[in-house]
Amino acid sequence: MIDDFAENGLLATAIDGFVARSPQRQMANKVTKAIQAQQSLVVEAGTGTGKTFAYLVPALRSEKKVIISTGSKNLQEQLYSKDLPIIKKALDYTGKISLLKGRANYLCLERMYHQYAAAGDLDKNLRTDLVRVKNWSIKTKDGDISKCTTVTEDNPIWPILTSTNDNCLGSECEHYNDCYVVKARKRALNADIVVVNHHLFLADVVVKGTGFGELIPKADVMIFDEAHQLPDLACHYFGEQLTSRQLFDLAKEINLAYRTEVKDMSQLQQCADKLQKCTQDLRLLINQQNNKGNLRYLFNQAKIKQELSYLFDALDFCKEVLLLAIGRSTTLDNCFDRVNQYQLLLKRLTETHVSGFSYWYESSYSSFLFALTPLSVAEKFAELLIERKGSWIFTSATLSVDNQLDYFTKRLGLTNSDSLILESPFDYNNQTIMCVPRYIPSPNEQGNAEKLVDILLPVIEANKGRCFFLCTSYAMMNALATQFRELTKLPVLVQGDTSKVKLLEQFIHSGNALLIATSSFWEGIDVRGDTLSCVIIDKLPFTSPDEPLIKARMEDCQMQGGDAFNEVQLPEAVITLKQGVGRLIRHHNDRGAIIICDNRLVMRPYGATFINSLPPSPRTRDINKVINFLLSNSESIIDNLENK
């Protein structure tokens, strides 16, 4: 196994530009042993380790059924389309490899034909898109909506034409044998390596046991890349949610079935209209509240209680009417099951006295969401590992806090797992410099955006842009964008101006841009070379203690005699900061500066925890030293950038 990664090994022979790395060989060896011993393993592999190949080679060599889960659909596609083909060719692997997405990524034939039968409900643009999808459905083999070139992936027609666990008719559906979700699962069942993402994996765990809902086949080896995302995602999926969209969709389905299938039951329209009105009235009332908050406080308000009682009445009415239609329509039978499900769920959400959960809501102009989230998933996740015996591998570049993996392993109940921390092979001492500038304003000081721009503009202009400015809030992002656009001629790109993909393309193409962004650019972004040589972070990324889930976890920690700041807030912030800092050095030839605009990093005792968790960059407080470091890059690079 180790020979595969040697300087003259199989990968070096088969892959152009392959560089043998000791940490990669160590990780591959550890993964191999974990697979052979059917053990769980947690590996933090610093940026540049080559962790993807370090787990792919042992996985393909094992000749076992393997599920690989990634942090996002984009990473899933990259693994399936780019990384796996390279290793498959290098190892001359003959097994089958399959890509499996969630059901919302596949066209639902039942819903498409149902919409065709009542197309008058759709506006003109959606009717046009429905025809385009229908034409595409004749040609597609796998029903993957990302491959439909005539309708964009974010088009509002897709939620109408794809299924959910709630509205899927399962084996009762007349299109079951042609169902693209069923076909995708069959391919996964027959494959040796199946690539999924964390959202799909966790959603699948939750619906396991409901029959048709289960998509992911059982496997001998489970590998989670970008595993730092798992604890929070697991809390979300092991909790429960009810949204206004679910209720509106239910009302629409009942109405649609009345007009296309069971036309002699006018009560169907009456109960659907009542459900829609009650949901709408509740949404309008919730819109008068904060856009996020605690369900306990919300449900204690007299007006909200009244509207909730009306919603319960509307669901009862739907149940009575649908009971009369049982057996006449598979769609209405499904609606009856959903009414029962939503009644139980709404009742559970109102039982906010039950401990061990965070009860919260979110609302926007057009929707609301009620949720309960478990404060800990350690027990449930540990049970999952016992139930599904085999090897469980968890890896990411950002799992440790102060060189310890305890925070991650405790949250997932991985108490008996083997572990390994591998430092990045990059030469941070020579490739980087880190600065907490003198005279920066305190994080919450009024007018701090203007002061930061005054201090940092000379650095950004000396560097000819080529900079990410990562913010912890939209307010700061927008304030900085306004200031920079007034004061510099460099291109200033701001998250939200266009899609994330297009924004990155513009950044790379311009070669001298400043990109100002928030959370979605802190991780999963890989810009190599001279295009990015400075990353600025506005302040330490502590989650607000008013965030419902964090607040509930902190209260729970205190009740158990723990230190909420050091055991909850600080580790979360450390891992987020590591992700942001990790955007800078992506290759052994990269050079650049990291600027963190928060005096707490050097003035507070907990600053040491952050610094000990970051790569070992030389540190300074002198902004001029940063400028000199950036200018020390070769004159030819700057000349090339100026000539672009």
C-alpha positions in Angstrom: 0.0 0.0 0.0 2.7 2.5 1.0 4.6 1.6 -2.2 1.7 3.1 -4.2 2.6 6.5 -2.7 6.4 6.3 -3.0 8.5 8.5 -5.3 8.8 5.7 -7.8 5.5 4.0 -6.8 2.4 3.3 -8.8 0.8 6.7 -8.5 4.0 8.5 -9.5 4.2 6.3 -12.6 0.6 6.8 -13.6 -0.1 10.4 -12.6 1.8 13.4 -14.2 3.1 15.8 -11.6 2.5 13.4 -8.6 4.6 14.4 -5.6 5.3 11.8 -2.9 4.4 13.2 0.5 5.1 11.5 3.8 1.8 12.6 5.5 -0.2 11.1 2.6 1.6 7.8 3.0 1.0 7.8 6.7 -2.7 8.5 6.2 -3.1 5.8 3.5 -1.4 3.3 5.8 -3.7 4.2 8.7 -6.8 4.0 6.5 -5.8 0.6 5.2 -5.4 -0.8 8.7 -8.8 0.6 9.8 -10.5 -1.0 6.8 -8.8 -4.3 7.5 -9.6 -4.3 11.2 -13.2 -2.9 10.6 -12.5 0.0 13.0 -13.4 3.7 13.0 -10.7 6.3 12.4 -10.6 10.1 12.6 -7.9 11.8 10.6 -7.1 15.5 10.5 -5.1 16.0 7.3 -3.6 19.4 6.9 -4.1 21.3 3.6 -1.8 19.8 1.0 -1.6 16.3 2.5 -3.4 14.8 -0.4 -6.1 13.2 1.8 -8.4 12.4 -1.2 -6.0 10.0 -2.8 -4.9 8.8 0.7 -8.4 7.3 1.3 -9.3 6.5 -2.3 -6.4 4.1 -2.9 -7.1 2.0 0.2 -10.8 2.0 -0.6 -10.4 0.7 -4.1 -7.7 -1.8 -3.0 -9.9 -3.2 -0.3 -12.3 -4.9 -2.8 -15.1 -4.1 -0.4 -18.4 -2.2 -0.8 -17.5 1.5 -0.1 -19.7 4.5 0.5 -17.8 7.9 0.2 -19.7 10.9 1.5 -18.5 14.5 0.7 -19.5 17.9 2.2 -21.4 19.2 -0.8 -22.8 18.2 -4.3 -19.9 20.2 -5.9 -17.3 18.1 -4.1 -19.3 15.0 -4.8 -19.2 15.7 -8.5 -15.4 16.5 -8.4 -14.7 13.2 -6.6 -16.8 11.2 -9.0 -15.7 13.0 -12.3 -12.1 13.9 -11.5 -10.4 12.2 -8.6 -11.9 8.7 -8.9 -11.2 8.2 -12.6 -7.5 9.1 -12.0 -7.1 6.5 -9.2 -9.3 4.0 -11.1 -6.9 4.2 -14.1 -3.8 4.2 -12.0 -4.8 1.0 -10.1 -6.4 -0.6 -13.1 -9.5 -0.9 -11.0 -12.4 -2.9 -12.6 -15.1 -2.4 -10.0 -18.3 -0.4 -10.7 -18.5 3.2 -9.4 -21.8 5.1 -9.0 -22.9 8.6 -8.1 -26.0 8.9 -6.0 -27.8 12.2 -5.3 -30.9 13.0 -3.2 -34.4 12.6 -4.8 -34.7 16.4 -5.3 -32.0 16.0 -8.1 -34.1 13.6 -10.2 -37.2 14.4 -12.3 -40.4 12.8 -10.9 -42.5 11.5 -13.8 -45.6 11.2 -11.7 -45.5 14.9 -10.7 -44.6 16.0 -14.2 -47.7 14.2 -15.7 -49.8 15.4 -12.9 -48.8 19.0 -13.6 -49.5 18.4 -17.3 -53.1 17.4 -16.4 -53.6 20.8 -14.6 -51.1 23.0 -16.4 -53.5 26.0 -16.2 -52.5 26.4 -12.5 -49.0 27.5 -13.6 -48.0 30.9 -14.9 -46.9 31.4 -18.5 -43.2 31.1 -17.8 -43.6 27.9 -15.8 -45.9 26.4 -18.4 -43.1 27.1 -21.0 -40.5 25.5 -18.7 -42.9 22.5 -18.1 -42.9 21.9 -21.9 -39.1 22.1 -22.0 -38.8 19.6 -19.2 -41.3 17.3 -20.9 -39.2 17.4 -24.1 -36.0 16.7 -22.2 -37.7 13.8 -20.3 -38.1 11.9 -23.6 -34.3 12.0 -24.1 -32.8 11.7 -20.6 -31.6 8.3 -19.4 -31.0 9.1 -15.7 -33.4 12.1 -15.0 -30.6 14.1 -13.4 -31.9 17.7 -13.5 -28.4 19.2 -13.6 -28.1 17.7 -17.1 -31.2 19.5 -18.5 -29.6 22.2 -20.7 -32.9 24.0 -21.5 -33.9 24.7 -17.9 -31.5 26.1 -15.3 -31.0 24.1 -12.1 -32.3 26.9 -9.9 -35.5 27.3 -12.0 -38.7 27.3 -9.8 -40.2 24.6 -11.9 -38.0 21.9 -10.4 -39.5 21.9 -6.9 -42.8 21.2 -8.6 -41.4 18.4 -10.7 -39.2 16.6 -8.2 -40.4 14.5 -5.3 -39.8 14.6 -1.5 -40.0 11.9 1.1 -43.4 13.3 2.0 -45.1 13.3 -1.4 -43.4 10.3 -3.0 -46.0 7.5 -3.7 -43.4 4.8 -3.5 -44.2 1.4 -5.0 -47.9 2.5 -5.3 -46.8 5.0 -8.1 -47.8 4.0 -11.6 -44.4 5.2 -12.8 -42.5 3.2 -10.2 -40.7 0.9 -12.8 -39.5 4.0 -14.8 -38.7 6.1 -11.7 -35.3 7.7 -12.0 -34.7 7.6 -8.2 -35.4 3.8 -8.2 -33.0 3.4 -11.1 -30.3 5.4 -9.4 -30.6 3.3 -6.2 -30.4 0.1 -8.3 -27.1 1.4 -9.9 -25.9 2.1 -6.3 -26.8 -1.3 -5.1 -24.9 -2.9 -8.0 -21.8 -0.6 -7.6 -18.7 -1.3 -5.5 -18.0 2.4 -4.8 -20.9 4.8 -4.2 -20.3 8.5 -3.9 -22.9 10.5 -1.9 -23.0 13.7 0.2 -23.5 14.2 3.9 -27.0 15.7 3.4 -28.2 12.6 1.5 -26.4 10.2 3.9 -28.1 11.7 7.0 -31.5 12.1 5.3 -31.3 8.4 4.4 -30.4 7.4 7.9 -33.5 9.2 9.2 -35.9 7.6 6.7 -34.3 4.1 7.1 -37.0 1.7 7.9 -39.7 3.4 5.8 -39.1 1.1 2.8 -39.0 3.2 -0.4 -37.4 6.2 1.3 -34.1 4.5 1.8 -31.7 5.2 -1.0 -28.2 4.3 0.1 -27.2 0.6 0.2 -25.4 -1.0 3.1 -21.6 -1.0 2.8 -18.5 -2.4 4.5 -16.6 0.9 4.5 -18.0 4.4 5.1 -15.7 7.4 4.4 -16.6 10.9 5.3 -14.6 13.7 3.7 -15.1 17.3 5.0 -16.2 15.5 8.2 -16.1 18.7 10.3 -19.6 19.5 8.9 -21.1 16.3 10.2 -21.9 17.1 13.9 -24.1 20.2 13.0 -25.7 18.5 10.0 -26.5 15.4 12.2 -28.2 17.6 14.8 -30.3 19.1 12.0 -31.3 15.7 10.4 -31.9 13.9 13.7 -34.3 16.8 14.7 -37.7 17.5 13.2 -39.0 20.4 11.1 -42.3 21.6 9.8 -42.4 24.3 7.1 -45.1 26.5 5.5 -44.0 25.0 2.2 -44.9 21.5 3.3 -48.4 22.8 4.3 -48.9 24.8 1.1 -47.8 21.8 -1.0 -50.2 19.6 0.8 -53.1 22.0 0.1 -52.0 22.2 -3.6 -51.8 18.4 -3.9 -55.4 18.0 -2.5 -56.7 20.6 -4.8 -54.9 19.1 -7.8 -56.3 15.6 -7.1 -59.8 17.1 -6.8 -59.6 18.7 -10.2 -57.9 15.8 -12.0 -58.9 12.6 -10.3 -61.8 12.9 -7.7 -64.0 15.6 -9.3 -67.1 14.7 -7.4 -65.8 15.6 -3.9 -66.0 19.4 -3.6 -65.1 19.1 0.1 -61.6 18.4 -1.0 -61.3 22.0 -2.4 -62.9 23.4 0.8 -60.5 21.6 3.1 -57.5 22.5 0.9 -58.5 26.2 0.8 -58.9 26.3 4.6 -55.5 24.7 5.1 -53.9 27.2 2.7 -55.7 30.2 4.4 -54.7 29.1 7.9 -51.1 28.6 6.9 -51.0 32.0 5.1 -52.5 33.8 8.2 -50.0 32.2 10.5 -47.1 33.2 8.1 -48.3 36.8 8.0 -48.4 36.9 11.8 -45.0 35.3 12.2 -43.6 37.9 9.8 -44.2 40.5 12.4 -41.7 38.8 14.7 -37.9 38.6 14.5 -36.8 36.5 11.5 -35.3 33.9 13.8 -36.0 33.0 17.4 -37.1 30.6 20.2 -40.3 28.6 19.6 -41.1 28.7 23.4 -41.5 32.5 23.3 -43.3 32.4 19.9 -45.9 29.8 20.9 -46.6 31.6 24.2 -48.0 34.6 22.4 -51.8 34.8 22.5 -52.3 35.6 18.8 -49.9 32.9 17.7 -51.7 30.4 19.9 -55.0 31.3 18.3 -53.6 30.9 14.8 -52.0 27.5 15.7 -55.4 26.3 17.0 -56.9 27.3 13.6 -54.2 25.4 11.8 -54.9 22.3 14.0 -58.6 22.6 13.0 -57.7 22.9 9.3 -55.6 19.7 9.5 -58.5 17.9 11.3 -60.9 19.0 8.6 -58.5 17.7 5.9 -58.2 14.4 7.7 -62.0 14.0 7.9 -62.5 14.7 4.2 -59.5 12.6 3.0 -60.8 9.7 5.1 -63.9 9.7 2.8 -61.6 9.4 -0.2 -59.4 6.6 0.9 -58.7 4.1 -1.9 -59.9 6.4 -4.7 -56.5 8.0 -5.4 -53.0 7.2 -4.5 -52.2 10.9 -4.4 -55.0 11.5 -1.8 -54.0 8.4 0.2 -50.5 9.9 0.4 -52.1 13.3 1.4 -54.0 11.5 4.2 -50.7 10.0 5.5 -49.1 13.5 5.4 -52.0 15.1 7.3 -51.5 12.6 10.1 -47.7 13.1 10.0 -48.0 16.9 10.2 -50.6 16.8 13.0 -48.2 14.7 15.1 -45.2 16.9 14.2 -47.0 20.1 15.0 -48.1 18.7 18.4 -44.6 17.6 19.1 -43.2 21.1 18.2 -45.6 22.7 20.6 -44.4 20.5 23.5 -41.5 22.8 24.2 -41.2 21.7 27.8 -39.4 18.5 26.8 -35.7 18.9 27.6 -32.7 17.9 25.5 -33.8 19.9 22.4 -33.5 23.4 21.0 -36.8 24.7 19.8 -36.5 27.4 17.2 -38.1 29.1 14.2 -37.0 31.0 11.1 -39.2 33.2 8.9 -39.0 35.2 5.7 -41.4 37.2 3.6 -42.8 34.0 2.0 -42.2 31.2 4.4 -41.7 29.9 8.0 -40.0 27.0 9.5 -40.6 25.4 13.0 -37.8 23.1 14.2 -36.6 21.1 17.2 -33.0 20.1 17.2 -31.3 17.6 19.6 -28.5 19.2 21.6 -26.4 16.1 21.3 -26.3 13.4 18.6 -23.4 11.5 20.2 -25.6 8.6 21.4 -27.6 8.2 18.2 -24.4 8.4 16.0 -22.7 5.8 18.3 -25.7 3.5 17.9 -25.5 3.9 14.1 -21.8 2.7 14.1 -22.8 -0.3 16.2 -25.8 -1.1 14.0 -23.9 -0.7 10.7 -20.7 -2.7 11.4 -17.7 -2.0 9.3 -15.0 0.7 8.9 -16.0 4.3 9.5 -13.4 6.8 8.3 -13.7 10.6 9.1 -11.3 13.1 7.6 -11.0 16.9 7.2 -8.3 19.6 7.3 -10.1 21.2 10.2 -11.1 18.8 13.0 -8.8 19.6 15.9 -8.9 22.4 18.4 -5.5 23.2 20.1 -4.1 20.0 18.5 -6.8 17.8 20.2 -9.6 15.9 18.4 -11.9 15.6 21.5 -14.4 18.3 20.4 -15.2 16.4 17.2 -15.1 12.9 18.6 -17.3 13.7 21.6 -20.0 15.3 19.5 -20.3 12.2 17.3 -19.8 9.7 20.1 -16.6 8.3 18.5 -15.0 7.5 21.9 -13.3 4.3 20.7 -12.0 5.6 17.4 -8.4 5.5 16.4 -7.1 9.0 15.5 -4.3 10.8 13.6 -3.3 14.4 13.2 -1.1 15.2 10.1 0.4 18.6 9.7 0.3 20.2 6.3 3.5 19.6 4.2 3.5 23.3 3.1 6.3 25.5 4.3 4.2 28.2 6.1 7.3 29.7 7.7 8.5 30.9 4.2 5.2 30.9 2.3 3.1 33.0 4.6 3.0 35.9 7.1 0.2 36.5 9.6 -0.8 39.9 11.0 -3.1 41.3 13.6 -2.6 45.0 12.7 -2.0 47.6 15.4 -4.7 50.3 15.9 -7.5 48.3 14.5 -11.0 49.1 16.0 -12.7 46.7 18.4 -15.0 44.3 16.7 -18.3 46.0 17.7 -17.0 49.6 17.6 -19.2 52.0 15.7 -17.8 52.9 12.2 -15.3 50.0 12.3 -15.7 49.3 8.6 -14.4 52.7 7.6 -11.4 52.4 10.0 -10.6 48.9 8.7 -10.7 50.2 5.1 -8.2 53.1 6.0 -5.8 50.6 7.5 -6.1 47.8 4.9 -6.5 49.7 1.6 -2.7 50.3 1.3 -2.1 46.5 1.6 -4.8 45.6 -0.9 -3.5 48.1 -3.5 0.1 47.2 -2.9 -0.9 43.6 -3.6 -2.8 44.6 -6.8 -6.0 43.2 -5.3 -5.7 39.4 -5.4 -7.5 39.4 -2.0 -10.4 37.7 -0.2 -12.0 39.8 2.5 -14.0 37.2 4.6 -16.6 38.7 6.9 -18.7 37.3 9.8 -21.8 39.3 8.9 -23.7 40.6 5.9 -23.8 44.1 7.5 -20.0 44.2 7.6 -19.7 42.8 4.1 -22.0 45.5 2.7 -20.4 48.3 4.7 -16.9 47.3 3.5 -18.1 47.0 -0.1 -19.5 50.5 -0.1 -16.3 52.0 1.2 -13.9 50.0 -1.0 -15.9 50.8 -4.2 -15.6 54.5 -3.4 -11.9 54.5 -2.7 -10.2 52.1 -5.1 -10.2 51.5 -8.8 -9.5 47.8 -8.4 -12.4 45.5 -9.2 -14.5 44.9 -6.1 -16.6 41.8 -6.2 -19.3 41.2 -3.5 -21.1 38.0 -2.6 -24.7 38.2 -3.8 -23.9 40.3 -6.9 -24.1 37.1 -8.9 -23.8 33.4 -8.3 -20.9 31.9 -6.3 -19.5 30.1 -9.4 -19.6 33.3 -11.5 -18.1 35.4 -8.8 -15.1 33.0 -8.5 -14.8 33.0 -12.3 -14.7 36.8 -12.3 -12.2 36.9 -9.5 -9.8 34.5 -11.3 -10.3 36.1 -14.7 -9.6 39.7 -13.5 -6.4 38.7 -11.7 -6.5 41.9 -9.6 -9.8 41.8 -7.8 -10.9 42.2 -4.2 -13.6 39.7 -3.3 -15.7 40.5 -0.2 -17.8 37.7 1.1 -19.4 36.0 4.1 -19.9 32.4 5.3 -20.2 30.5 2.0 -16.7 31.6 0.9 -15.0 30.5 4.2 -14.7 26.9 3.0 -14.9 24.7 -0.1 -13.1 27.4 -2.2 -9.8 26.4 -4.0 -8.0 29.3 -5.8 -4.4 28.4 -6.5 -1.5 30.4 -7.7 -0.9 34.2 -7.8 -4.6 35.1 -8.3 -5.1 34.9 -4.5 -2.2 36.0 -2.2 -4.0 37.8 0.7 -6.8 36.7 3.0 -8.3 39.2 5.4 -10.8 38.2 8.1 -12.8 40.9 9.8 -13.0 39.4 13.2 -12.9 36.1 15.1 -15.9 34.1 13.9 -17.8 33.5 17.2 -21.3 32.5 16.6 -23.8 34.9 18.3 -24.9 33.5 21.7 -28.4 34.5 20.6 -28.4 31.8 17.8 -31.1 29.4 19.1 -29.1 26.2 18.8 -25.8 27.6 20.2 -27.7 29.3 23.0 -29.5 26.0 23.9 -26.1 24.0 23.7 -24.5 26.6 26.0 -27.3 26.5 28.5 -27.2 22.6 28.5 -23.4 22.7 29.0 -23.8 25.1 32.0 -26.5 22.9 33.5 -24.1 20.0 33.4 -21.4 22.0 35.2 -19.4 22.8 32.1 -17.8 26.0 30.7 -20.1 27.0 27.9 -17.6 29.4 26.3 -14.6 27.1 26.3 -16.6 24.0 25.5 -19.0 25.3 22.9 -18.4 28.8 21.5 -14.6 28.7 21.4 -14.1 25.3 19.6 -16.8 26.3 17.0 -15.0 29.6 16.3 -11.5 27.9 16.1 -12.7 25.4 13.4 -14.4 28.2 11.4 -11.3 30.4 11.5 -9.1 27.4 10.4 -11.4 27.0 7.4 -11.1 30.7 6.5 -7.3 30.8 6.9 -7.1 27.6 4.8 -8.3 29.5 1.7 -4.9 31.1 1.2 -2.2 28.3 0.7 -3.5 25.6 -1.7 -0.2 24.6 -3.3 3.5 24.4 -2.4 4.2 27.3 -4.7 1.6 29.6 -3.2 2.7 32.6 -1.1 0.6 35.2 0.8 -0.5 37.0 3.9 -3.2 36.3 6.4 -4.6 39.4 8.2 -7.0 38.9 11.1 -8.6 42.2 12.3 -9.3 41.3 15.9 -7.2 42.4 18.8 -8.6 39.6 20.9 -6.3 37.2 19.1 -3.3 38.8 20.9 -5.0 40.4 24.0 -7.2 37.7 25.4 -5.9 34.4 27.0 -8.1 32.3 24.6 -6.2 33.9 21.7 -3.5 31.2 22.3 -6.1 28.5 21.5 -6.7 30.0 18.1 -3.0 30.6 17.3 -2.0 27.0 18.4 -4.7 25.7 16.1 -3.5 27.6 13.0 -0.6 26.8 10.7 2.8 28.0 12.0 3.0 31.3 10.1 5.5 34.0 11.2 3.5 36.7 13.0 3.7 40.5 13.1 1.5 43.5 14.1 3.2 45.8 11.6 1.1 46.3 8.4 4.2 47.6 6.6 5.9 44.2 7.0 3.0 42.6 5.4 3.2 45.0 2.4 7.0 44.3 2.1 6.3 40.5 2.2 3.7 40.7 -0.5 6.0 43.0 -2.7 8.8 40.5 -2.2 7.1 38.2 -4.7 8.9 38.4 -8.0 8.5 41.5 -10.2 7.6 39.3 -13.1 4.3 38.2 -11.3 3.3 41.9 -10.8 4.2 42.8 -14.3 2.1 40.0 -15.7 -0.9 41.0 -13.6 -0.6 44.6 -14.7 -0.5 43.5 -18.4 -3.7 41.4 -18.1 
